[in-house]
Amino acid sequence: MIKDIGPEEKDLTTAQIILVDRLISLLGVIRLIEEKAKEDGVFRGRDLIPSLKASYIAYNNTVRLTLEKLGIDKRMGDRVLTPLEIATEFDKEKKAREKKNE
């Protein structure tokens, strides 16, 4: 993702770095909600489980808005990466930078 807005982390503004950091946190929360739904099912009786009903859509919408604010949209590539793919790519790049700095 940094390559989409950077091309390197040193090229990002403080605001962009903060948005990327917040995006990663949001993706973590979304992932936890998805795992909880996988364990417990999606419905409790006739209603959605509370985490889906109250938060899941809001978190996903916030991810979409954050990506837009960063200037990343579906037209930037052949296909849009999933939030999990974005987080995985970010982790790979972060580990590579850390290894380089050792």
Secondary structure, DSSP 8 states (H G I E B T S, - for coil): -HHHH-SSGGGS-HHHHHHHHHHHHHHHHHHHHHHHHHHH-SEETTEE-HHIIIIIHHHHHHHHHHHHHTT--GGGSSS---HHHHHHHHHHHHHHHHHHH-
